[in-house]
Amino acid sequence: MARILRGEIRWADLNPVRGREQAGLRPVLILSQDIFNERSGIVIAVALTTQAQRAGFPLTFELESAEGTKRSWVKISQIRTLAVERIGKKTGKVSPEQLAPIIEGLNEIIGA
């Protein structure tokens, strides 16, 4: 498999799930650093949706122009640690400038 890089948007199989977790085959945004992804066999990612979200920042963040994607919202509260075997084809990429407020939102949720 090709290297999985921070900021990439990739398809991922999120099943099986419990409760209110995002399910199915869906795009995710890779948050973890490249070296972590390469050496650990897992990635840290957040689910994306194309459905307009009522929840605001820090729970969701609109990606206005991510390379190769439709208008999407990052579901920051839907963070997952995934085995690389669950990760599929790259569909897009966000810039470091787009990634920064997403990390900020995550920090607000976890209290960093």
Contacts in CASP RR format, 6 or more apart in sequence:
PFRMAT RR
TARGET T0000
AUTHOR 0000-0000-0000
METHOD contacts of the structure
MODEL  1
MARILRGEIRWADLNPVRGREQAGLRPVLILSQDIFNERSGIVIAVALTT
QAQRAGFPLTFELESAEGTKRSWVKISQIRTLAVERIGKKTGKVSPEQLA
PIIEGLNEIIGA
1 84 0 8 1.000
1 87 0 8 1.000
1 88 0 8 1.000
2 90 0 8 1.000
3 34 0 8 1.000
3 37 0 8 1.000
3 38 0 8 1.000
4 10 0 8 1.000
4 30 0 8 1.000
4 34 0 8 1.000
4 37 0 8 1.000
4 38 0 8 1.000
4 43 0 8 1.000
4 84 0 8 1.000
4 87 0 8 1.000
5 30 0 8 1.000
5 34 0 8 1.000
5 37 0 8 1.000
5 93 0 8 1.000
6 30 0 8 1.000
6 31 0 8 1.000
6 32 0 8 1.000
6 33 0 8 1.000
6 34 0 8 1.000
6 37 0 8 1.000
6 99 0 8 1.000
7 29 0 8 1.000
7 30 0 8 1.000
7 31 0 8 1.000
7 93 0 8 1.000
7 94 0 8 1.000
7 99 0 8 1.000
8 29 0 8 1.000
8 30 0 8 1.000
8 90 0 8 1.000
8 92 0 8 1.000
8 93 0 8 1.000
9 27 0 8 1.000
9 28 0 8 1.000
9 29 0 8 1.000
9 30 0 8 1.000
9 48 0 8 1.000
9 66 0 8 1.000
9 68 0 8 1.000
9 69 0 8 1.000
9 90 0 8 1.000
9 91 0 8 1.000
9 92 0 8 1.000
9 93 0 8 1.000
9 94 0 8 1.000
10 27 0 8 1.000
10 28 0 8 1.000
10 30 0 8 1.000
10 45 0 8 1.000
10 87 0 8 1.000
10 88 0 8 1.000
10 89 0 8 1.000
10 90 0 8 1.000
10 91 0 8 1.000
10 92 0 8 1.000
11 25 0 8 1.000
11 26 0 8 1.000
11 27 0 8 1.000
11 28 0 8 1.000
11 87 0 8 1.000
11 88 0 8 1.000
11 89 0 8 1.000
11 91 0 8 1.000
12 25 0 8 1.000
12 26 0 8 1.000
12 27 0 8 1.000
12 28 0 8 1.000
12 45 0 8 1.000
12 80 0 8 1.000
12 82 0 8 1.000
12 86 0 8 1.000
12 87 0 8 1.000
12 88 0 8 1.000
13 24 0 8 1.000
13 25 0 8 1.000
13 86 0 8 1.000
14 21 0 8 1.000
14 22 0 8 1.000
14 23 0 8 1.000
14 24 0 8 1.000
14 25 0 8 1.000
14 26 0 8 1.000
14 28 0 8 1.000
14 47 0 8 1.000
14 80 0 8 1.000
14 82 0 8 1.000
14 86 0 8 1.000
15 23 0 8 1.000
15 24 0 8 1.000
15 25 0 8 1.000
17 23 0 8 1.000
17 24 0 8 1.000
21 78 0 8 1.000
21 80 0 8 1.000
22 47 0 8 1.000
22 49 0 8 1.000
22 75 0 8 1.000
22 78 0 8 1.000
22 80 0 8 1.000
26 47 0 8 1.000
26 48 0 8 1.000
26 49 0 8 1.000
27 47 0 8 1.000
27 48 0 8 1.000
27 69 0 8 1.000
27 72 0 8 1.000
27 91 0 8 1.000
28 45 0 8 1.000
28 46 0 8 1.000
28 47 0 8 1.000
28 48 0 8 1.000
28 80 0 8 1.000
28 82 0 8 1.000
28 87 0 8 1.000
29 45 0 8 1.000
29 46 0 8 1.000
29 48 0 8 1.000
29 74 0 8 1.000
29 94 0 8 1.000
29 99 0 8 1.000
29 102 0 8 1.000
30 37 0 8 1.000
30 43 0 8 1.000
30 44 0 8 1.000
30 45 0 8 1.000
31 43 0 8 1.000
31 44 0 8 1.000
31 45 0 8 1.000
31 46 0 8 1.000
31 79 0 8 1.000
31 99 0 8 1.000
31 102 0 8 1.000
31 103 0 8 1.000
31 106 0 8 1.000
32 42 0 8 1.000
32 43 0 8 1.000
32 44 0 8 1.000
32 45 0 8 1.000
36 43 0 8 1.000
36 44 0 8 1.000
37 43 0 8 1.000
37 84 0 8 1.000
41 83 0 8 1.000
41 84 0 8 1.000
42 81 0 8 1.000
42 82 0 8 1.000
42 83 0 8 1.000
42 84 0 8 1.000
43 81 0 8 1.000
43 82 0 8 1.000
43 84 0 8 1.000
43 87 0 8 1.000
44 79 0 8 1.000
44 80 0 8 1.000
44 81 0 8 1.000
44 82 0 8 1.000
45 79 0 8 1.000
45 80 0 8 1.000
45 82 0 8 1.000
45 87 0 8 1.000
46 74 0 8 1.000
46 75 0 8 1.000
46 76 0 8 1.000
46 78 0 8 1.000
46 79 0 8 1.000
46 80 0 8 1.000
46 102 0 8 1.000
46 106 0 8 1.000
47 74 0 8 1.000
47 75 0 8 1.000
47 78 0 8 1.000
47 80 0 8 1.000
48 63 0 8 1.000
48 69 0 8 1.000
48 72 0 8 1.000
48 73 0 8 1.000
48 74 0 8 1.000
48 75 0 8 1.000
49 72 0 8 1.000
49 73 0 8 1.000
49 75 0 8 1.000
50 70 0 8 1.000
50 71 0 8 1.000
50 72 0 8 1.000
50 73 0 8 1.000
51 73 0 8 1.000
52 73 0 8 1.000
53 59 0 8 1.000
53 60 0 8 1.000
53 62 0 8 1.000
53 73 0 8 1.000
53 75 0 8 1.000
55 77 0 8 1.000
57 101 0 8 1.000
57 105 0 8 1.000
58 76 0 8 1.000
58 104 0 8 1.000
58 105 0 8 1.000
58 106 0 8 1.000
58 108 0 8 1.000
58 109 0 8 1.000
59 75 0 8 1.000
59 76 0 8 1.000
59 77 0 8 1.000
59 109 0 8 1.000
60 73 0 8 1.000
60 74 0 8 1.000
60 75 0 8 1.000
60 76 0 8 1.000
60 77 0 8 1.000
61 73 0 8 1.000
61 74 0 8 1.000
61 76 0 8 1.000
61 101 0 8 1.000
61 102 0 8 1.000
61 105 0 8 1.000
62 71 0 8 1.000
62 72 0 8 1.000
62 73 0 8 1.000
62 74 0 8 1.000
63 69 0 8 1.000
63 71 0 8 1.000
63 72 0 8 1.000
63 73 0 8 1.000
63 74 0 8 1.000
63 94 0 8 1.000
63 98 0 8 1.000
64 71 0 8 1.000
66 72 0 8 1.000
66 92 0 8 1.000
66 93 0 8 1.000
66 94 0 8 1.000
66 98 0 8 1.000
67 92 0 8 1.000
67 93 0 8 1.000
67 94 0 8 1.000
68 91 0 8 1.000
68 92 0 8 1.000
68 93 0 8 1.000
69 91 0 8 1.000
69 92 0 8 1.000
74 102 0 8 1.000
76 102 0 8 1.000
76 105 0 8 1.000
76 106 0 8 1.000
76 109 0 8 1.000
77 109 0 8 1.000
79 106 0 8 1.000
94 102 0 8 1.000
106 112 0 8 1.000
END
